[in-house]
Each structure stands twice: as C-alpha cells, then as structure tokens.
Amino acid sequence: MGNLGGLVKKLRDIMRSDPGINGDAQRIEQIVWMLFLKVYDAKEEDWEMEDAYASVLPEKYRWRNWAHEEKAGDGLTGDDLLDFVGKLFKELKELALAEGTTIRESIVKSVFEDANQYMKDGVLLRQMVNVIDAIDLGSYENIHALGDIYESILKELQSKTYAEGTVEQKLSDLYKLAMDSARREQDGLEPVMPVIRRLEAAKKKKQLFDLQLEMMPYGETEFFGIYLGADDKNASQNIVNIGQSGLTLGLKDYYLETDSATTKIREGYKQHIVRMFRLFGFKEKAGFSAAAEAATAPSVNFSSSAPTAPSGEYMPGTARQEGPGVSQSASSLRMTEPPDA
C-alpha cells in the first residue's frame, strides 16, 4: 500500500460504478466494515498464539475463509458473493454473546449492528474485496496509513459543496467547522446565544426543565445524562447508564492550571454554579459551597465493583455505583438544602 492516494482512488472508482452506493457517506461506511474484517482477521492471527483461543466469528465468515483468494478468480463473486455477504451481515448483527464476553469479541457485533452493505453488483464487490485483501498488515507503515484512508475522504468532503440536507452536506459542514479554528474563535458564543438568552429569560424552574427537555434530542444533557450502552463489566449486555452532567469542567487542566486565562474560566465556572443553584431554588450559601467543592482538583473514588477505567475520570468527587441493569455516575456535590417546590 505504498501509494495511499492510488488505493483510495481505486476503491472509490469501483464504488462509483455500483448502483447501490450514493454519495461519500455510503462509500465510507462500505469501506469501514470491510477494513474491519480484514484487520480483525490479522489480530486473530496474534490471538491464536494464546492458549485455547476460539474465534467469536463463525468459521465461514472469517476474512481468510471467504475474502482471500489463493488463486486469482477462485473466490466468490457476482450474486453468490452478494448472497453470502447478506447472510454474513444478518448473522453478525444477531451474534449471540455469552456472559463475560470480552470487548475484543463483542466489538464484532457492535460494528455490524450499525453497518450496512450497500453494493448491488457482486463483481464490483469482489473487486473491492481484492483491493482490501492486498493490503499488507504486516507493515507498520501500512497499518498507520489505514487511518489516512478515512482522513483523505473527509478532506475531500471538506473541499466539496453538497446539496442542502444531504448526509454529505452535514458531514462536510461539521468537518469544515472542526478544522476552522479561526472561525470558532471569531464566532465565540454567538451560535448558542439564542439558547442562552432563553435560559436568561426563564423566570420559573419549569421553564428551565422544559428547555432541557427540548434540547436533549440534540445531545444537550444539562443536569444529568441517560443513555443505553454496553455494560463496562459485562460486554454481552447493554444497560442504562445515568451520569451527572452540566456541573463539571471538561478537562482536568481547567482545575489544575494557574495561568490567568484558566483561572478566569474557573472563577466564571464557580459563579455559574452559584447562579444555577439559585435559579433552581437553593439558597445562595448552598451554591457557594457546591462551587467551592466542584472547582477543586479532581478526585475519583470507586466502589469495589466499579470498573478500573470509568468514563467519569475527570469529574471531581465522582463515585460510580452499579447494580442490576444500571450503571450510575453521581457527583458527590452535597445539595442538602432542598429546592423550593
């Protein structure tokens, strides 16, 4: 894979000829699941050197057993390949995982639960498989370059203009914004000021809760966040995860650095906490107490059943509690003064 640009162009040229693929977003997804199976197969070669390793993949779906051709032209192609891949997707999406399954096994199901096979021409699909199969994963340079494949497609998304409302347009705008630090600095808070003004105008707690409910579908999780996801201690099941949100700074440096800019942010953060406590009916004293505790350097305490790498790593005073079907990250901020009704 010495010529990365040539490899990406070859893959994309093949997909452009397929009637089932429409746009760069689908091309990325098509490449991802195929690369995953190729890389996973290479990792399994390492794991097989361990005692009693057994693949979570059905034997016929391991990359080496269907994608690799010992001789040119002896692999599945055309409608036979399309039928085979259709069955592969169905079985891997529904892969049965035993209790105690490790992440390296459960990741197969996780990848395919959200993946799609768009190609409708089995001959072109075989060409894609052959190109990806030719990647030499024994080379460090090639392994490092795999991420560049995705990056190169994103850069092209950035440089193009797409029809309003398409997935490509949304990806392109997001990538352009992420790369345009000058624009972010110039815009400052202006893009979110309409929401902030509504918060400022709220006179009752119900108005704040209504606004929170309105913003949750957009990923805003003020006060608390809740989602369904993998159990940190048992990858074979999903559980409800509940976590404190909205009261902590994002990175530990905001708590520890003493330069003037960071100190200003930290002091503003403490004032914000006091104001939020006051708005929600607490006495100002309770707000000052919470602000002082929340702005101290992070310290994390875990119960004996907690995982060793919790997501709340930088949350001050965080304790993680777990029980059947629930994983909870709760702040130790003590709100002993009940809010007004």
Salt bridges, closest charged atoms under 4 A:
ASP13 OD2 - LYS9 NZ 2.75
ASP13 OD1 - ARG16 NH1 3.41
ASP24 OD1 - ARG12 NH2 2.60
ASP24 OD1 - ARG27 NH1 2.83
ASP41 OD1 - ARG64 NE 2.82
GLU44 OE1 - ARG62 NE 3.09
GLU48 OE2 - ARG62 NH2 2.39
GLU48 OE2 - ARG64 NH1 3.01
GLU50 OE1 - ARG104 NH2 3.00
GLU59 OE1 - ARG62 NH1 3.34
GLU69 OE2 - ARG126 NE 3.78
GLU70 OE2 - HIS68 NE2 3.79
GLU91 OE2 - LYS60 NZ 3.94
GLU94 OE1 - LYS90 NZ 3.36
ASP133 OD1 - LYS38 NZ 3.72
ASP133 OD2 - HIS68 ND1 2.79
GLU156 OE1 - ARG12 NH1 2.62
GLU156 OE2 - ARG16 NH2 3.89
GLU156 OE2 - LYS160 NZ 3.08
ASP187 OD2 - ARG183 NE 3.34
GLU190 OE2 - ARG197 NH2 3.86
GLU200 OE1 - ARG275 NH2 3.01
ASP210 OD2 - LYS206 NZ 2.82
GLU214 OE2 - ARG198 NH1 2.95
ASP232 OD2 - ARG320 NH2 2.76
GLU267 OE2 - LYS270 NZ 3.39
GLU284 OE2 - ARG278 NH1 3.42
GLU293 OE1 - ARG334 NH2 3.47
GLU322 OE2 - ARG320 NE 3.55
GLU337 OE2 - LYS283 NZ 3.87
